[in-house]
């Protein structure tokens, strides 16, 4: 199971406790952890809660971090070709800057986020990215910033370049904003298979089905 990081603390943790206990009551051994996409090789600061549940009390370990295993930094996912079609208009750029200043005046940090090729990662891409792209803008010398291309969005989610996304830019951005980071799922999946093959019993001898939250 996968959801946003906030699920873990929703309603002071009560919602998450209900989920874990409900799985336990029907015989599942639960393991849960907040995993960041950047820690598994892609330049995106995407944090999600993952819940792995087994129908028997077997031992499971989440994968270790593997930063830079796919890409080194933001520059590695950029296409490098002319991106004039993705450069935001003067009107939109002025609006982004105005709204950010308004938020700063209110004492909060909301507003657009600007990244360069040298940055280690970008913000989390969301399904609403197609609207204005404010959460991930790429700095350009002598030009307004630009949004990331659909191919770049695919790369920061860990999709191989052979993956064919929707021909509509809007739908492609929505696809990747709603997606999971592929290297994270792959790494967790490998650990699930390993745990099933090993069939090692849970470390908790007193209560083998007690949920383990990391």
NUTOR-206431 format. One line per field, with one value per atom (N, C-alpha, C): residue in three letters; atom name; x, y, z. Coordinates in nm, 4 decimals. Example, Ala and Ser with C-alpha at 12.3 -4.5 7.8 and 13.67 -1.06 7.14 Angstrom:
REM NUTOR-206431
code (ala ala ala ser ser ser)
site (N CA C N CA C)
east (1.3190 1.2300 1.3200 1.2850 1.3670 1.2900)
north (-0.5690 -0.4500 -0.3300 -0.2250 -0.1060 0.0030)
up (0.7800 0.7800 0.7800 0.7080 0.7140 0.7870)
***
This chain:
REM NUTOR-206431
code (unk unk unk unk unk unk unk unk unk unk unk unk unk unk unk unk unk unk unk unk unk unk unk unk unk unk unk unk unk unk unk unk unk unk unk unk unk unk unk unk unk unk unk unk unk unk unk unk unk unk unk unk unk unk unk unk unk unk unk unk unk unk unk unk unk unk unk unk unk unk unk unk unk unk unk unk unk unk unk unk unk unk unk unk unk unk unk unk unk unk unk unk unk unk unk unk unk unk unk unk unk unk unk unk unk unk unk unk unk unk unk unk unk unk unk unk unk unk unk unk unk unk unk unk unk unk unk unk unk unk unk unk unk unk unk unk unk unk unk unk unk unk unk unk unk unk unk unk unk unk unk unk unk unk unk unk unk unk unk unk unk unk unk unk unk unk unk unk unk unk unk unk unk unk unk unk unk unk unk unk unk unk unk unk unk unk unk unk unk unk unk unk unk unk unk unk unk unk unk unk unk unk unk unk unk unk unk unk unk unk unk unk unk unk unk unk unk unk unk unk unk unk unk unk unk unk unk unk unk unk unk unk unk unk unk unk unk unk unk unk unk unk unk unk unk unk unk unk unk unk unk unk unk unk unk unk unk unk unk unk unk unk unk unk unk unk unk unk unk unk unk unk unk unk unk unk unk unk unk unk unk unk unk unk unk unk unk unk unk unk unk unk unk unk unk unk unk unk unk unk unk unk unk unk unk unk unk unk unk unk unk unk unk unk unk unk unk unk unk unk unk unk unk unk unk unk unk unk unk unk unk unk unk unk unk unk unk unk unk unk unk unk unk unk unk unk unk unk unk unk unk unk unk unk unk unk unk unk unk unk unk unk unk unk unk unk unk unk unk unk unk unk unk unk unk unk unk unk unk unk unk unk unk unk unk unk unk unk unk unk unk unk unk unk unk unk unk unk unk unk unk unk unk unk unk unk unk unk unk unk unk unk unk unk unk unk unk unk unk unk unk unk unk unk unk unk unk unk unk unk unk unk unk unk unk unk unk unk unk unk unk unk unk unk unk unk unk unk unk unk unk unk unk unk unk unk unk unk unk unk unk unk unk unk unk unk unk unk unk unk unk unk unk unk unk unk unk unk unk unk unk unk unk unk unk unk unk unk unk unk unk unk unk unk unk unk unk unk unk unk unk unk unk unk unk unk unk unk unk unk unk unk unk unk unk unk unk unk unk unk unk unk unk unk unk unk unk unk unk unk unk unk unk unk unk unk unk unk unk unk unk unk unk unk unk unk unk unk unk unk unk unk unk unk unk unk unk unk unk unk unk unk unk unk unk unk unk unk unk unk unk unk unk unk unk unk unk unk unk unk unk unk unk unk unk unk unk unk unk unk unk unk unk unk unk unk unk unk unk unk unk unk unk unk unk unk unk unk unk unk unk unk unk unk unk unk unk unk unk unk unk unk unk unk unk unk unk unk unk unk unk unk unk unk unk unk unk unk unk unk unk unk)
site (N CA C N CA C N CA C N CA C N CA C N CA C N CA C N CA C N CA C N CA C N CA C N CA C N CA C N CA C N CA C N CA C N CA C N CA C N CA C N CA C N CA C N CA C N CA C N CA C N CA C N CA C N CA C N CA C N CA C N CA C N CA C N CA C N CA C N CA C N CA C N CA C N CA C N CA C N CA C N CA C N CA C N CA C N CA C N CA C N CA C N CA C N CA C N CA C N CA C N CA C N CA C N CA C N CA C N CA C N CA C N CA C N CA C N CA C N CA C N CA C N CA C N CA C N CA C N CA C N CA C N CA C N CA C N CA C N CA C N CA C N CA C N CA C N CA C N CA C N CA C N CA C N CA C N CA C N CA C N CA C N CA C N CA C N CA C N CA C N CA C N CA C N CA C N CA C N CA C N CA C N CA C N CA C N CA C N CA C N CA C N CA C N CA C N CA C N CA C N CA C N CA C N CA C N CA C N CA C N CA C N CA C N CA C N CA C N CA C N CA C N CA C N CA C N CA C N CA C N CA C N CA C N CA C N CA C N CA C N CA C N CA C N CA C N CA C N CA C N CA C N CA C N CA C N CA C N CA C N CA C N CA C N CA C N CA C N CA C N CA C N CA C N CA C N CA C N CA C N CA C N CA C N CA C N CA C N CA C N CA C N CA C N CA C N CA C N CA C N CA C N CA C N CA C N CA C N CA C N CA C N CA C N CA C N CA C N CA C N CA C N CA C N CA C N CA C N CA C N CA C N CA C N CA C N CA C N CA C N CA C N CA C N CA C N CA C N CA C N CA C N CA C N CA C N CA C N CA C N CA C N CA C N CA C N CA C N CA C N CA C N CA C N CA C N CA C N CA C N CA C N CA C N CA C N CA C N CA C N CA C N CA C N CA C N CA C N CA C N CA C N CA C N CA C N CA C N CA C N CA C N CA C N CA C N CA C N CA C N CA C N CA C N CA C N CA C N CA C)
east (0.0850 0.0000 0.0890 0.0410 0.1197 0.0282 0.0749 -0.0044 0.0891 0.0316 0.1121 0.1677 0.2792 0.3472 0.2554 0.1654 0.0776 -0.0151 -0.0371 -0.1263 -0.0789 0.0517 0.1079 0.0681 0.0550 0.0218 -0.1201 -0.2022 -0.3396 -0.4201 -0.4921 -0.5740 -0.4884 -0.3705 -0.2759 -0.2342 -0.2300 -0.1850 -0.2939 -0.4164 -0.5250 -0.5643 -0.5699 -0.6085 -0.5116 -0.3832 -0.2806 -0.2876 -0.3134 -0.3265 -0.4442 -0.5554 -0.6731 -0.6396 -0.5670 -0.5290 -0.4424 -0.3388 -0.2473 -0.3192 -0.4022 -0.4734 -0.5771 -0.6405 -0.7388 -0.6721 -0.5535 -0.4790 -0.4357 -0.3932 -0.3506 -0.4664 -0.5848 -0.7016 -0.7422 -0.7101 -0.7434 -0.6222 -0.5206 -0.4099 -0.2862 -0.2741 -0.1578 -0.0501 0.0743 0.1908 0.2261 0.2268 0.2429 0.3803 0.4390 0.5613 0.5338 0.5748 0.5477 0.6668 0.6881 0.8001 0.7762 0.8206 0.8206 0.9495 0.9334 1.0479 1.0562 1.1772 1.1995 1.2581 1.2009 1.2468 1.3935 1.4380 1.5774 1.6738 1.6315 1.7172 1.7292 1.6562 1.6631 1.6988 1.7738 1.8395 1.7811 1.6622 1.6041 1.6028 1.6242 1.6360 1.5023 1.4286 1.2982 1.2791 1.2421 1.2234 1.0824 1.0490 0.9151 0.9122 0.8362 0.8245 0.6848 0.6808 0.5542 0.5602 0.4462 0.4389 0.4068 0.4854 0.4626 0.4291 0.3233 0.2808 0.2913 0.3727 0.3877 0.3251 0.2338 0.1619 0.1691 0.2034 0.2138 0.1052 0.0555 -0.0521 0.0002 0.1287 0.1876 0.2973 0.3328 0.4284 0.5740 0.6071 0.7445 0.8231 0.9547 1.0440 1.0630 1.0625 1.0804 1.1663 1.2503 1.3317 1.3136 1.2907 1.2837 1.4232 1.4308 1.5613 1.6453 1.7756 1.8666 1.8703 1.9167 1.9249 2.0269 1.9972 2.0876 2.0903 2.1254 2.1304 2.2260 2.1879 2.2687 2.2829 2.2050 2.2136 2.1534 2.0670 2.0071 2.0563 2.0396 2.0848 2.1652 2.2565 2.3394 2.2728 2.2102 2.1480 2.0392 1.9837 1.8745 1.9205 2.0440 2.0946 2.0909 2.1019 2.1029 1.9688 1.8595 1.7281 1.6810 1.7505 1.7084 1.7428 1.6553 1.6718 1.7849 1.8136 1.9247 1.8943 1.7754 1.7397 1.6684 1.6430 1.5721 1.4375 1.4100 1.2855 1.1972 1.2023 1.1232 0.9743 0.9296 0.7874 0.7453 0.8418 0.8104 0.8466 0.8962 0.9285 0.7997 0.7855 0.6619 0.6568 0.5380 0.5173 0.5544 0.5733 0.6022 0.4909 0.3682 0.2536 0.2532 0.2788 0.2794 0.3964 0.5128 0.6307 0.6102 0.5505 0.5215 0.4218 0.3241 0.2255 0.2883 0.3778 0.4480 0.5267 0.5991 0.6826 0.5981 0.4876 0.4000 0.3395 0.2913 0.2294 0.3323 0.4540 0.5567 0.5894 0.5971 0.6253 0.5118 0.3887 0.2742 0.2810 0.3223 0.3356 0.4485 0.5583 0.6708 0.6285 0.5479 0.4988 0.4100 0.3461 0.2600 0.3402 0.4674 0.5531 0.5540 0.5086 0.5153 0.5997 0.6307 0.7219 0.6559 0.5275 0.4580 0.5020 0.4833 0.5168 0.5978 0.6393 0.7120 0.8469 0.9008 1.0340 1.1187 1.2376 1.3279 1.4480 1.4829 1.5926 1.6920 1.8158 1.9209 1.9717 2.0550 2.1119 2.1952 2.2530 2.3425 2.2684 2.1398 2.0655 2.0561 2.0511 2.0440 1.9069 1.8029 1.6689 1.5713 1.4543 1.3451 1.2371 1.1345 1.0202 0.9402 0.8437 0.7522 0.6657 0.6619 0.5720 0.4315 0.3332 0.1950 0.1090 -0.0121 -0.1038 -0.1511 -0.1356 -0.1788 -0.0667 0.0428 0.1583 0.1243 0.0338 -0.0008 -0.0612 -0.1136 -0.1819 -0.0871 0.0250 0.1211 0.2655 0.2860 0.4210 0.5006 0.4352 0.5073 0.5965 0.5627 0.6439 0.7800 0.7917 0.9208 0.9418 1.0206 1.0584 1.2098 1.2528 1.3956 1.4494 1.5541 1.6150 1.6819 1.6654 1.7266 1.8011 1.9193 2.0003 1.9401 1.9122 1.8603 1.7178 1.6467 1.5081 1.4257 1.2946 1.2073 1.2323 1.1993 1.2127 1.1194 1.1403 1.0529 1.0025 0.8948 0.8450 0.9246 0.9174 0.9856 0.9030 0.9682 0.8995 0.8412 0.7464 0.6946 0.8043 0.9035 1.0114 1.0921 1.1158 1.1874 1.1069 0.9748 0.8878 0.8965 0.9010 0.9140 1.0449 1.1517 1.2824 1.2901 1.2305 1.2388 1.1501 1.0637 0.9871 1.0532 1.1654 1.2405 1.1983 1.1164 1.0765 1.1891 1.2109 1.3133 1.2697 1.3654 1.3329 1.2499 1.2434 1.1608 1.0123 0.9811 0.8414 0.7682 0.6536 0.5730 0.4603 0.4653 0.3612 0.2526 0.1494 0.0354 0.0821 0.0252 0.0658 0.0272 -0.0732 -0.1120 -0.0188 0.0426 0.1316 0.0569 -0.0646 -0.1432 -0.1620 -0.2055 -0.2314 -0.1023 0.0058 0.1347 0.1789 0.1697 0.2065 0.1185 -0.0104 -0.1006 -0.0616 -0.0239 0.0212 0.1351 0.2357 0.3551 0.3335 0.2468 0.2155 0.1410 0.0623 -0.0143 0.0628 0.1780 0.2528 0.3358 0.3869 0.4879 0.6242 0.7299 0.8654 0.9069 0.9359 0.9622 1.0759 1.1917 1.2991 1.2615 1.1744 1.1305 1.0472 0.9495 0.8635 0.9441 1.0387 1.1228 1.2042 1.2644 1.3471 1.2635 1.1453 1.0579 1.0075 0.9725 0.9257 1.0285 1.1552 1.2618 1.2743 1.2586 1.2665 1.1465 1.0303 0.9116 0.9342 0.9844 1.0120 1.1144 1.2181 1.3223 1.2647 1.1775 1.1170 1.0293 0.9534 0.8652 0.9482 1.0559 1.1411 1.2122 1.2547 1.3274 1.2351 1.1148 1.0158 1.0703 1.1546 1.2074 1.0979 1.0849 0.9795 1.0061 0.8986 0.9062 0.9970 1.0654 1.1563 1.0833 0.9577 0.8800 0.8193 0.8818 0.8358 0.7111 0.6945 0.5793 0.4519 0.4624 0.3470 0.3937 0.4020 0.4545 0.3829 0.2554 0.1790 0.1802 0.2558 0.2615 0.3164 0.2475 0.2956 0.4323 0.5174 0.6491 0.6567 0.6652 0.6646 0.8027 0.8551 0.9893 0.9830)
north (-0.1180 0.0000 0.1236 0.2297 0.3541 0.4728 0.5740 0.6954 0.8104 0.9290 1.0463 1.0363 1.1034 1.0990 1.1432 1.2384 1.2939 1.1896 1.0792 0.9758 0.9277 0.9196 0.8675 0.9514 1.0833 1.1697 1.2216 1.1761 1.2253 1.1941 1.2948 1.2823 1.2314 1.2931 1.2591 1.1115 1.0560 0.9182 0.8136 0.8570 0.7614 0.6880 0.7606 0.6990 0.5872 0.6158 0.5182 0.3964 0.4198 0.3108 0.2204 0.2806 0.2024 0.1132 0.1672 0.0894 -0.0300 -0.0036 -0.1105 -0.2165 -0.1719 -0.2664 -0.3470 -0.2850 -0.3565 -0.4684 -0.4410 -0.5451 -0.6559 -0.6168 -0.7154 -0.8056 -0.7489 -0.8254 -0.9346 -0.9168 -1.0203 -1.1063 -1.0996 -1.1934 -1.1479 -1.0183 -0.9696 -0.9118 -0.9415 -0.8815 -0.7559 -0.6413 -0.5121 -0.4500 -0.3986 -0.3185 -0.1880 -0.0758 0.0537 0.1477 0.2294 0.3237 0.4356 0.5566 0.6674 0.6552 0.6454 0.6267 0.7451 0.7952 0.9102 0.8648 0.9133 0.8741 0.9079 1.0224 1.0640 0.9612 0.8929 0.7926 0.6652 0.6596 0.5422 0.5787 0.6881 0.7142 0.8170 0.8695 0.9696 1.1068 1.2142 1.3487 1.4146 1.3550 1.4083 1.3864 1.4916 1.4829 1.4345 1.3178 1.2614 1.1646 1.1973 1.1118 1.0500 0.9201 0.8487 0.7411 0.7146 0.6067 0.4770 0.3743 0.2428 0.1438 0.0673 -0.0357 -0.1704 -0.2592 -0.3937 -0.4907 -0.5745 -0.6652 -0.8087 -0.9002 -1.0423 -1.1210 -1.2260 -1.3070 -1.4078 -1.3993 -1.4800 -1.3960 -1.4224 -1.3366 -1.3585 -1.3219 -1.3393 -1.2087 -1.2229 -1.1081 -1.0333 -0.8994 -0.8160 -0.6950 -0.6564 -0.5368 -0.4479 -0.3204 -0.2262 -0.2125 -0.1804 -0.1695 -0.0553 -0.0717 0.0326 0.1431 0.2610 0.3737 0.3467 0.3997 0.3823 0.5113 0.6201 0.7498 0.7470 0.8195 0.8346 0.7049 0.6042 0.4780 0.4876 0.5856 0.6058 0.7366 0.8471 0.9788 1.0453 1.1341 1.2053 1.3325 1.4069 1.5342 1.5713 1.6909 1.7354 1.7439 1.7871 1.8001 1.6706 1.5586 1.4297 1.3938 1.4527 1.4179 1.5175 1.6306 1.7323 1.6893 1.7232 1.6765 1.7458 1.8695 1.9381 2.0016 1.9824 2.0450 2.1767 2.2509 2.3781 2.3553 2.4330 2.4134 2.5373 2.6101 2.7328 2.7067 2.5905 2.5572 2.5372 2.5189 2.4936 2.6122 2.7200 2.8410 2.9141 2.9539 3.0180 3.1621 3.2126 3.3469 3.4536 3.5765 3.6882 3.7054 3.6922 3.7102 3.6066 3.4794 3.3747 3.3928 3.4297 3.4489 3.5653 3.6716 3.7856 3.7454 3.6628 3.6164 3.5283 3.4394 3.3535 3.4370 3.5354 3.6183 3.7026 3.7555 3.8365 3.7540 3.6354 3.5499 3.5054 3.4777 3.4358 3.5500 3.6718 3.7858 3.8085 3.7890 3.8034 3.7021 3.5793 3.4766 3.5114 3.5628 3.6025 3.7129 3.8046 3.9135 3.8609 3.7454 3.6841 3.5945 3.5756 3.4960 3.3475 3.3062 3.1636 3.1432 3.0176 2.9883 2.9366 2.9652 2.9159 2.9928 2.9294 2.9944 2.9021 2.9542 2.8734 2.8283 2.7214 2.6719 2.6631 2.7195 2.7281 2.6369 2.5598 2.4640 2.4809 2.4370 2.4418 2.3004 2.2869 2.1573 2.0989 2.1853 2.1390 2.0891 2.1193 2.0774 1.9257 1.8752 1.7304 1.6734 1.7510 1.7024 1.8182 1.7868 1.8839 1.8475 1.9313 1.9015 1.7838 1.7406 1.6349 1.6844 1.6092 1.6448 1.5960 1.6806 1.6464 1.6364 1.5826 1.5676 1.7021 1.8083 1.9418 2.0182 1.9519 2.0193 2.0914 2.0358 2.0929 2.2328 2.2675 2.3968 2.5155 2.5111 2.6216 2.5790 2.4546 2.4023 2.4694 2.5394 2.6232 2.5451 2.4172 2.3436 2.3019 2.2956 2.2612 2.3493 2.4542 2.5396 2.5314 2.5227 2.5117 2.6485 2.6922 2.8221 2.8198 2.9298 2.9423 3.0756 3.0728 3.1929 3.2882 3.4110 3.5128 3.4927 3.4007 3.3712 3.3464 3.3503 3.3090 3.1615 3.1166 2.9732 2.8911 2.7625 2.6729 2.5601 2.4980 2.3789 2.2595 2.1480 2.0290 1.9654 1.8981 1.8301 1.6983 1.6395 1.5090 1.4028 1.4049 1.3068 1.3289 1.4536 1.4837 1.4404 1.4589 1.4135 1.2619 1.1930 1.0470 1.0062 1.0778 1.0428 1.0660 1.1760 1.1999 1.1024 1.0307 0.9230 0.7878 0.7882 0.6650 0.5781 0.6317 0.5534 0.5503 0.4371 0.4303 0.5111 0.5536 0.6372 0.5649 0.4345 0.3599 0.3675 0.4150 0.4236 0.5283 0.4904 0.5801 0.6404 0.7727 0.8391 0.8942 0.9512 1.0047 1.1168 1.1244 1.2257 1.3671 1.3798 1.5096 1.5457 1.6638 1.7058 1.7089 1.7600 1.7677 1.6288 1.5332 1.3994 1.3288 1.3574 1.2973 1.3472 1.4784 1.5336 1.4762 1.4583 1.3990 1.2544 1.1813 1.0434 1.0349 1.1173 1.1080 1.1689 1.2689 1.3255 1.2275 1.1391 1.0388 0.9094 0.8973 0.7722 0.7553 0.6354 0.6092 0.6183 0.6353 0.6356 0.4908 0.4603 0.3222 0.2558 0.3202 0.2540 0.2189 0.2996 0.2709 0.1432 0.1352 0.0176 -0.1074 -0.0921 -0.2048 -0.2575 -0.1649 -0.2055 -0.2730 -0.2166 -0.2764 -0.4123 -0.4201 -0.5467 -0.6578 -0.6245 -0.7239 -0.7737 -0.6819 -0.7206 -0.8073 -0.7806 -0.8616 -1.0049 -1.0178 -1.1503 -1.2246 -1.1528 -1.2125 -1.2624 -1.1812 -1.2195 -1.3434 -1.3497 -1.4651 -1.5915 -1.5778 -1.6945 -1.7451 -1.6516 -1.6900 -1.7474 -1.6894 -1.7334 -1.7309 -1.6344 -1.6192 -1.5622 -1.6143 -1.5697 -1.4278 -1.3597 -1.2255 -1.2237 -1.1121 -1.0993 -1.0917 -1.0497 -1.0350 -1.1705 -1.2385 -1.3718 -1.3663 -1.2556 -1.2410 -1.2146 -1.1250 -1.0893 -1.0818 -1.1959 -1.2003 -1.1090 -1.0788 -0.9946 -0.8465 -0.8101 -0.6668 -0.5853 -0.4787 -0.3942 -0.3331 -0.3241 -0.2645 -0.1375 -0.0236 0.1055 0.1681 0.2098 0.2685 0.4171)
up (0.0000 0.0000 0.0000 -0.0677 -0.0763 -0.0612 0.0108 0.0258 0.0589 0.0718 0.1028 0.2445 0.2674 0.3967 0.5104 0.4828 0.5865 0.6483 0.5781 0.6319 0.7683 0.7859 0.9101 1.0311 1.0122 1.1243 1.1237 1.0267 1.0162 1.1423 1.1897 1.3107 1.4275 1.4406 1.5484 1.5448 1.4248 1.4086 1.4203 1.4519 1.4746 1.3463 1.2345 1.1072 1.0701 1.0837 1.0493 1.1418 1.2684 1.3649 1.3296 1.2868 1.2470 1.1278 1.0298 0.9111 0.9511 1.0292 1.0708 1.1547 1.2479 1.3342 1.2568 1.1584 1.0761 0.9980 0.9459 0.8739 0.9697 1.0887 1.1892 1.2295 1.2440 1.2891 1.1902 1.0631 0.9643 0.9302 1.0170 1.0062 0.9324 0.9061 0.8320 0.9241 0.8888 0.9540 0.8754 0.9434 0.8775 0.9039 0.7972 0.8054 0.7327 0.7893 0.7255 0.7418 0.6388 0.6434 0.5423 0.5773 0.4824 0.4005 0.2691 0.1787 0.0840 0.0639 -0.0237 -0.1572 -0.2670 -0.4004 -0.4219 -0.3700 -0.3859 -0.3285 -0.2246 -0.1612 -0.2438 -0.3554 -0.4423 -0.5861 -0.6007 -0.7275 -0.8205 -0.7905 -0.8803 -0.8130 -0.8897 -0.8306 -0.7997 -0.7082 -0.6685 -0.5187 -0.4494 -0.3040 -0.2717 -0.3227 -0.3080 -0.1903 -0.0879 0.0302 0.0352 0.0470 0.0533 0.1613 0.2239 0.3223 0.2483 0.2738 0.2135 0.3239 0.3011 0.3955 0.3242 0.3786 0.3237 0.4227 0.3763 0.4655 0.4143 0.5034 0.4691 0.5417 0.4761 0.5358 0.6367 0.6687 0.7760 0.8406 0.9652 1.0377 0.9962 0.8739 0.8274 0.8419 0.8468 0.8652 0.7333 0.7425 0.6224 0.6564 0.5629 0.5774 0.4553 0.4783 0.3665 0.3054 0.1763 0.1096 0.1647 0.1581 0.1998 0.0949 0.1357 0.0428 -0.0674 -0.1861 -0.3004 -0.3824 -0.3164 -0.3834 -0.5031 -0.6080 -0.7294 -0.8081 -0.7759 -0.8492 -0.9890 -1.0118 -1.1442 -1.2046 -1.1321 -1.1757 -1.0653 -1.1039 -1.0074 -0.9561 -1.0493 -1.0112 -1.1110 -1.0951 -1.1825 -1.3289 -1.3507 -1.4864 -1.5653 -1.4962 -1.5644 -1.6276 -1.5799 -1.6360 -1.7405 -1.7526 -1.8480 -1.9902 -2.0836 -2.2207 -2.2966 -2.2586 -2.3212 -2.4553 -2.5062 -2.6335 -2.6080 -2.7140 -2.7006 -2.6342 -2.5314 -2.4568 -2.4609 -2.5724 -2.5829 -2.5647 -2.6127 -2.6018 -2.4568 -2.3664 -2.2270 -2.1374 -2.1975 -2.1224 -2.0865 -1.9603 -1.9179 -1.9677 -1.9856 -2.0397 -1.9378 -1.9876 -1.8979 -1.7953 -1.8403 -1.7511 -1.6388 -1.6751 -1.5733 -1.4773 -1.5292 -1.4453 -1.3487 -1.3977 -1.3111 -1.2013 -1.2386 -1.1412 -1.0343 -1.0751 -0.9801 -0.8792 -0.9315 -0.8447 -0.7499 -0.7995 -0.7160 -0.6023 -0.6361 -0.5336 -0.4299 -0.4746 -0.3784 -0.2827 -0.3347 -0.2488 -0.1499 -0.1948 -0.1059 0.0087 -0.0248 0.0790 0.1749 0.1210 0.2069 0.3039 0.2539 0.3397 0.4528 0.4271 0.5279 0.6226 0.5891 0.6760 0.6482 0.5275 0.4940 0.3682 0.3385 0.2275 0.1019 0.0860 -0.0334 -0.1577 -0.2711 -0.3979 -0.4865 -0.6008 -0.6987 -0.6432 -0.7040 -0.6674 -0.7936 -0.7882 -0.9034 -0.8820 -0.9854 -0.9747 -1.0887 -1.0641 -1.1657 -1.1925 -1.2939 -1.3289 -1.2155 -1.1336 -1.0274 -0.9028 -0.8919 -0.7728 -0.7644 -0.6412 -0.6202 -0.6555 -0.6294 -0.6591 -0.6719 -0.7297 -0.7420 -0.6409 -0.6324 -0.5458 -0.6011 -0.5242 -0.5676 -0.6829 -0.7913 -0.9017 -0.8663 -0.8912 -0.8563 -0.9816 -0.9646 -1.0770 -1.1302 -1.0499 -1.0930 -1.1646 -1.1904 -1.2483 -1.3781 -1.4572 -1.5873 -1.5758 -1.4593 -1.4457 -1.4557 -1.3808 -1.3900 -1.3657 -1.3238 -1.3049 -1.1958 -1.1056 -1.0096 -0.9132 -0.8862 -0.7890 -0.8436 -0.9774 -1.0392 -1.1619 -1.1463 -1.2590 -1.2764 -1.4016 -1.4318 -1.4745 -1.4079 -1.4375 -1.5742 -1.6504 -1.7821 -1.7917 -1.8468 -1.8583 -1.9615 -1.9189 -2.0089 -2.0527 -1.9904 -2.0269 -1.9015 -1.9193 -1.8094 -1.7786 -1.6586 -1.6283 -1.7176 -1.7170 -1.7931 -1.7047 -1.7487 -1.6812 -1.7333 -1.6640 -1.7135 -1.8251 -1.9157 -2.0251 -1.9736 -2.0467 -2.0046 -1.9913 -2.0806 -2.0708 -1.9433 -1.9088 -1.7855 -1.6634 -1.6708 -1.5622 -1.5475 -1.6609 -1.6585 -1.5920 -1.6244 -1.5688 -1.4181 -1.3696 -1.2250 -1.1473 -1.2186 -1.1551 -1.1805 -1.2526 -1.2714 -1.3870 -1.4795 -1.5958 -1.6990 -1.7658 -1.8708 -1.9929 -2.0717 -2.1876 -2.2932 -2.2873 -2.3834 -2.3467 -2.2254 -2.1835 -2.2670 -2.3212 -2.4035 -2.3211 -2.3021 -2.2235 -2.3158 -2.2563 -2.3308 -2.4233 -2.5416 -2.6391 -2.5961 -2.5096 -2.4561 -2.3405 -2.3459 -2.2374 -2.1044 -2.1070 -1.9836 -1.9225 -2.0038 -1.9509 -1.9113 -1.9831 -1.9470 -1.8098 -1.7872 -1.6568 -1.5467 -1.5762 -1.4768 -1.4478 -1.5532 -1.5362 -1.4352 -1.4579 -1.3737 -1.2357 -1.2273 -1.0965 -1.0081 -1.0703 -0.9957 -0.9742 -1.0381 -1.0362 -0.9089 -0.8911 -0.7892 -0.8576 -0.7783 -0.8332 -0.8580 -0.9819 -1.0226 -0.9435 -0.9242 -0.8496 -0.7058 -0.6451 -0.5081 -0.5060 -0.5960 -0.6031 -0.6377 -0.7292 -0.7701 -0.6521 -0.5760 -0.4620 -0.3536 -0.3244 -0.2238 -0.2720 -0.4004 -0.4572 -0.4454 -0.4700 -0.4579 -0.3146 -0.2192 -0.0777 -0.0365 -0.0955 -0.0675 -0.1161 -0.2390 -0.2950 -0.2096 -0.1680 -0.0846 0.0475 0.1096 0.2372 0.2225 0.1133 0.0893 0.0668 -0.0074 -0.0352 0.0904 0.1759 0.2962 0.4043 0.4137 0.5131 0.6568 0.6853 0.8207 0.9101 1.0309 1.1215 1.1705 1.2080 1.2648 1.3869 1.4062 1.5207 1.6538 1.6504 1.7743 1.8128 1.9074 1.9472 2.0362 2.1074 2.1957 2.1161 2.0171 1.9340 1.7884 1.7191 1.5820 1.4835 1.5089 1.4163 1.4533 1.5533 1.5926 1.4768 1.4356 1.3249 1.3583 1.2591 1.2767 1.1901 1.2556 1.1888 1.1978 1.0850 1.0815 1.0471)
***
